[in-house]
Amino acid sequence: MRRLLKRYGTLEEDLSTFTSATLRLLASGEYPPEPLGLFPVRGKEVSGKGFYVAKKFACRSLKGTGVNSGIRVVLQWLPETDEVCLVEIYHKNEKEVEDLERIRVILKGQ
């Protein structure tokens, strides 16, 4: 996160806005999250555990790209407490897919 913050100055504020909007979307249950760029993380152990990867994330520091910024955000939605926990953030040019090992560690701790 620190490395990305150096490159993209608005990232912290963009994440706050994104988290609030995502929480409202997931809590409402009215819309499927896929059309808005939220996809369930695939993996045998993590399927159905509330982990999502956001492939449409708007970062104002990347002018002209809008939601096609290339930044990926992995999050977990905890419906019991109505919280969104950020798990990982990366640029798609630096990494292909989310870190499933990190997600497994989170699941073991719950």
Secondary structure, 3 states (H helix, E strand, C coil): CHHHHHHCCCHHHHHHHHHHHHHHHHHHCCCCCHHHCEEECCCCCCCCCCEEEECCECCCCCCCCCCECCEEEEEEEECCCCEEEEEEEEECCCCCCCCHHHHHHHHHHC
